Amino acid sequence: MTQKPLIREAVPEDLSILWGMIHELGAAKDAGYFEHVLERQKKSDLTLYILHADGQAAGYGILNWQPKYGLYRKLEIPEVQDLNVMPAFRRRGFAQNLITHCEELARAKGRTQMGIAVSVHSSFGPAQRLYFKLGYVPDGMGATYDRAAIDFAAFKPVDDQLCLMLVKDL
């Protein structure tokens, strides 16, 4: 049986770990991304979590209490964001563990729904399947680009900002 990862709140001393994961993933993040996230964490707007397993950093994710997406803000729906599991730790339930952890925290704060976004690009297929399996459904507002509604017949690049916004009743 797969052991659950340790999930802990990130601290400034974790910056090298976080940037190392980004480098290993080959992902692109703006300079200062994690530093900005940790500043927002100090204000209790969000929490950045790091997953650890087998003595290594296995991934990270954010629980954002003040998401950018207008519908989530209006309805006070927290959002799981920027969830990444390192390739060596995938398919072991770690993403699901972090999502469940965030859902429990939201329930404890009296929230009745959780939000999560997923890119429509095929490279996000495993995440799409996982989120639907966990009970997340489209919010009915259509696709967004950078968390804003897309006008009918508008052209947008198919990248990680072209998302379907999902919700789940807790």
C-alpha positions in Angstrom: 0.0 0.0 0.0 1.2 3.5 -0.9 2.1 5.6 2.1 0.5 9.0 2.3 2.8 12.0 1.8 3.5 14.4 4.5 1.7 17.7 3.8 3.1 20.8 5.4 2.9 24.6 5.0 5.8 26.1 3.0 8.2 28.5 4.7 10.7 30.9 3.1 13.5 28.4 3.7 11.7 26.2 1.1 12.3 28.5 -1.8 15.2 26.5 -3.2 13.1 23.3 -2.9 10.2 24.9 -4.7 12.4 26.4 -7.5 14.1 23.0 -7.8 10.8 21.3 -8.4 9.9 23.9 -11.1 13.2 23.3 -12.8 12.8 19.5 -12.7 9.2 19.8 -14.0 10.5 22.1 -16.9 7.7 24.5 -16.0 7.8 28.3 -16.5 7.1 30.6 -13.6 7.6 34.3 -13.4 10.6 35.5 -11.4 9.5 36.0 -7.8 6.5 33.8 -8.2 7.0 31.7 -5.0 8.2 34.8 -3.1 4.9 36.5 -4.0 2.9 33.5 -2.9 4.7 33.4 0.5 3.9 37.1 0.9 0.2 36.4 0.3 0.5 33.5 2.7 1.6 35.9 5.5 -1.7 37.8 4.9 -3.7 34.5 5.2 -4.9 35.0 1.6 -3.7 31.5 0.7 -1.5 28.7 1.9 1.3 27.0 -0.1 1.7 23.3 0.8 4.7 21.1 0.0 4.3 17.3 -0.2 7.1 15.1 1.1 7.5 11.4 0.6 10.4 9.0 0.8 12.6 11.8 2.2 12.1 14.0 -0.9 9.9 16.9 -2.0 7.1 15.1 -4.0 5.1 18.2 -5.1 3.3 21.3 -4.0 -0.1 23.1 -4.3 -1.9 26.2 -3.1 -5.2 26.6 -1.3 -6.3 30.1 -2.2 -8.9 31.7 0.0 -9.0 34.8 -2.2 -9.0 33.5 -5.8 -8.8 35.7 -8.8 -11.9 34.1 -10.5 -14.9 36.4 -10.0 -17.5 33.7 -9.4 -15.4 32.0 -6.7 -14.7 35.4 -5.0 -18.4 36.3 -5.1 -19.5 33.0 -3.6 -16.5 32.7 -1.2 -15.3 29.5 -2.8 -11.7 28.7 -2.1 -9.6 27.3 -4.9 -7.0 24.6 -5.2 -4.3 26.0 -7.5 -1.0 25.2 -9.1 -1.1 21.6 -8.0 2.0 19.7 -9.2 3.4 16.3 -8.3 6.9 15.3 -9.3 7.0 12.6 -12.0 8.6 10.0 -9.7 5.6 10.4 -7.3 2.7 10.4 -9.8 0.0 7.8 -9.8 0.4 7.2 -6.1 -2.6 9.3 -5.0 -0.6 12.3 -3.8 -2.6 14.9 -5.7 -5.8 13.5 -4.3 -4.3 13.6 -0.8 -3.6 17.3 -1.2 -7.0 18.1 -2.6 -8.7 16.1 0.2 -6.5 18.0 2.7 -7.7 21.3 1.2 -11.3 20.2 1.2 -11.1 19.3 4.9 -9.6 22.8 5.7 -12.4 24.5 3.7 -15.1 22.4 5.5 -13.6 23.4 8.9 -13.9 27.0 7.9 -17.6 26.5 7.1 -17.2 26.6 3.3 -19.7 24.5 1.4 -17.9 24.3 -2.0 -14.4 24.0 -3.3 -13.1 25.2 -6.7 -10.4 24.0 -9.0 -9.4 24.9 -12.5 -8.0 22.7 -15.2 -6.5 23.6 -18.5 -8.4 22.2 -21.6 -5.0 21.2 -23.2 -4.5 17.5 -23.6 -1.4 17.5 -21.5 -3.7 18.1 -18.5 -5.8 15.0 -19.3 -4.7 13.2 -16.1 -5.7 16.2 -14.0 -9.0 16.5 -15.9 -9.8 12.8 -15.2 -8.8 13.0 -11.5 -10.9 16.1 -10.8 -14.0 14.7 -12.4 -13.4 11.4 -10.5 -13.3 13.4 -7.2 -16.6 15.0 -8.0 -15.6 18.3 -9.5 -18.0 19.5 -12.2 -17.9 22.5 -14.6 -19.4 25.6 -12.9 -21.5 26.3 -16.0 -19.9 29.6 -17.0 -17.8 28.1 -19.9 -14.1 28.3 -20.4 -12.0 31.1 -19.0 -8.7 32.6 -20.0 -6.5 33.9 -17.1 -9.7 33.5 -14.9 -11.8 35.8 -17.1 -14.8 34.8 -19.2 -14.1 34.5 -22.9 -16.3 36.4 -25.3 -18.1 34.4 -27.9 -16.0 33.8 -31.0 -12.8 35.1 -29.3 -9.5 33.5 -30.1 -7.3 32.5 -27.2 -4.1 30.4 -27.2 -4.5 26.8 -26.0 -2.1 27.0 -23.0 -2.4 26.5 -19.3 -4.5 29.7 -18.9 -7.3 28.4 -21.0 -9.3 26.6 -18.3 -12.5 25.1 -17.3 -13.5 26.2 -13.8 -14.8 23.4 -11.7 -16.7 23.2 -8.4 -17.5 20.5 -5.8 -20.0 20.6 -3.0 -18.3 19.7 0.2 
